[in-house]
Amino acid sequence: MTDPVVARIRANPKYQELKAKRSAFGWMLTALMMVVYYGYIALIAFNKEFLSQPLGTGVTTIGVPIGMGVIVFTIVITGIYVRRANSEFDRLTKEILAEEVK
Protein backbone atom coordinates (compact mmCIF):
# COMPACT_ATOMS: atom_id res chain seq x y z
CA MET A 1 0.00 0.00 0.00
CA THR A 2 1.46 3.36 -1.04
CA ASP A 3 1.09 6.45 1.09
CA PRO A 4 -0.89 9.10 -0.87
CA VAL A 5 1.53 11.84 0.28
CA VAL A 6 4.47 9.92 -1.15
CA ALA A 7 2.61 9.43 -4.43
CA ARG A 8 1.84 13.18 -4.63
CA ILE A 9 5.47 14.07 -3.91
CA ARG A 10 6.73 11.66 -6.58
CA ALA A 11 4.31 13.18 -9.10
CA ASN A 12 5.36 16.74 -8.30
CA PRO A 13 7.39 18.34 -11.15
CA LYS A 14 9.69 20.00 -8.61
CA TYR A 15 10.52 16.58 -7.16
CA GLN A 16 11.41 15.36 -10.63
CA GLU A 17 13.56 18.47 -11.11
CA LEU A 18 15.25 17.90 -7.73
CA LYS A 19 15.98 14.27 -8.56
CA ALA A 20 17.40 15.13 -11.97
CA LYS A 21 19.56 18.01 -10.75
CA ARG A 22 20.89 16.15 -7.73
CA SER A 23 21.65 13.04 -9.74
CA ALA A 24 23.38 14.91 -12.59
CA PHE A 25 25.43 17.00 -10.18
CA GLY A 26 26.42 13.96 -8.13
CA TRP A 27 27.51 12.01 -11.20
CA MET A 28 29.48 14.98 -12.52
CA LEU A 29 31.39 15.34 -9.25
CA THR A 30 31.92 11.58 -9.13
CA ALA A 31 33.38 11.62 -12.65
CA LEU A 32 35.69 14.50 -11.74
CA MET A 33 36.87 12.69 -8.63
CA MET A 34 37.49 9.49 -10.58
CA VAL A 35 39.53 11.34 -13.20
CA VAL A 36 41.66 13.06 -10.56
CA TYR A 37 42.15 9.98 -8.37
CA TYR A 38 42.74 7.45 -11.13
CA GLY A 39 44.85 9.98 -13.01
CA TYR A 40 47.11 10.17 -9.97
CA ILE A 41 47.20 6.39 -9.64
CA ALA A 42 48.00 6.06 -13.36
CA LEU A 43 50.79 8.58 -12.93
CA ILE A 44 52.19 6.47 -10.09
CA ALA A 45 51.92 3.32 -12.18
CA PHE A 46 53.29 4.63 -15.47
CA ASN A 47 55.52 7.61 -14.72
CA LYS A 48 57.35 7.02 -11.44
CA GLU A 49 60.36 8.96 -12.76
CA PHE A 50 58.32 12.16 -12.98
CA LEU A 51 56.87 11.78 -9.49
CA SER A 52 60.24 10.95 -7.96
CA GLN A 53 61.89 14.18 -9.09
CA PRO A 54 62.93 16.21 -6.06
CA LEU A 55 61.55 19.68 -5.47
CA GLY A 56 64.49 22.00 -5.08
CA THR A 57 67.40 20.64 -3.06
CA GLY A 58 65.30 18.87 -0.41
CA VAL A 59 64.00 15.35 -0.14
CA THR A 60 60.39 16.15 -1.03
CA THR A 61 59.41 14.90 -4.46
CA ILE A 62 56.83 16.20 -6.94
CA GLY A 63 54.54 13.31 -5.99
CA VAL A 64 53.93 14.67 -2.48
CA PRO A 65 52.26 17.97 -3.45
CA ILE A 66 50.35 16.24 -6.24
CA GLY A 67 49.05 13.67 -3.74
CA MET A 68 48.13 16.46 -1.34
CA GLY A 69 46.37 18.17 -4.25
CA VAL A 70 44.19 15.08 -4.70
CA ILE A 71 43.20 15.28 -1.02
CA VAL A 72 42.50 19.02 -1.23
CA PHE A 73 40.48 18.48 -4.43
CA THR A 74 38.35 15.93 -2.58
CA ILE A 75 37.67 18.40 0.24
CA VAL A 76 36.84 21.18 -2.22
CA ILE A 77 34.34 19.16 -4.27
CA THR A 78 32.74 17.93 -1.04
CA GLY A 79 32.32 21.56 0.01
CA ILE A 80 30.86 22.42 -3.38
CA TYR A 81 28.31 19.63 -3.08
CA VAL A 82 27.38 20.58 0.49
CA ARG A 83 26.96 24.24 -0.46
CA ARG A 84 24.66 23.41 -3.37
CA ALA A 85 22.75 20.85 -1.31
CA ASN A 86 22.23 23.34 1.51
CA SER A 87 20.99 26.03 -0.85
CA GLU A 88 19.32 24.80 -4.03
CA PHE A 89 18.44 21.21 -3.07
CA ASP A 90 17.12 22.12 0.39
CA ARG A 91 15.08 25.00 -1.06
CA LEU A 92 13.45 22.65 -3.59
CA THR A 93 12.77 20.09 -0.85
CA LYS A 94 11.06 22.72 1.32
CA GLU A 95 8.95 23.90 -1.63
CA ILE A 96 7.88 20.33 -2.42
CA LEU A 97 6.95 19.61 1.18
CA ALA A 98 5.06 22.90 1.49
CA GLU A 99 3.00 22.03 -1.60
CA GLU A 100 2.32 18.36 -0.92
CA VAL A 101 2.24 17.86 2.84
CA LYS A 102 -0.78 19.76 4.09
HUUR-V863204 format. One record per residue. N is the residue number from 0. RES is the residue in one letter. PHI is phi as a letter, one per 40 degrees, with the letter a starting at -180 (NA if undefined). Layout:
[[N;RES;PHI] [N;RES;PHI]]
This chain:
[[0;M;NA] [1;T;c] [2;D;c] [3;P;c] [4;V;c] [5;V;c] [6;A;c] [7;R;c] [8;I;c] [9;R;c] [10;A;c] [11;N;c] [12;P;c] [13;K;c] [14;Y;c] [15;Q;c] [16;E;c] [17;L;d] [18;K;d] [19;A;c] [20;K;c] [21;R;c] [22;S;c] [23;A;c] [24;F;c] [25;G;c] [26;W;c] [27;M;c] [28;L;c] [29;T;c] [30;A;c] [31;L;d] [32;M;c] [33;M;c] [34;V;c] [35;V;c] [36;Y;c] [37;Y;c] [38;G;c] [39;Y;c] [40;I;c] [41;A;c] [42;L;c] [43;I;c] [44;A;c] [45;F;b] [46;N;a] [47;K;c] [48;E;c] [49;F;c] [50;L;c] [51;S;c] [52;Q;c] [53;P;c] [54;L;c] [55;G;g] [56;T;b] [57;G;c] [58;V;c] [59;T;c] [60;T;b] [61;I;c] [62;G;c] [63;V;c] [64;P;c] [65;I;c] [66;G;c] [67;M;c] [68;G;c] [69;V;c] [70;I;c] [71;V;c] [72;F;d] [73;T;c] [74;I;c] [75;V;c] [76;I;c] [77;T;c] [78;G;c] [79;I;c] [80;Y;c] [81;V;c] [82;R;c] [83;R;c] [84;A;c] [85;N;c] [86;S;b] [87;E;c] [88;F;c] [89;D;c] [90;R;c] [91;L;c] [92;T;c] [93;K;c] [94;E;c] [95;I;c] [96;L;c] [97;A;c] [98;E;c] [99;E;b] [100;V;b] [101;K;b]]
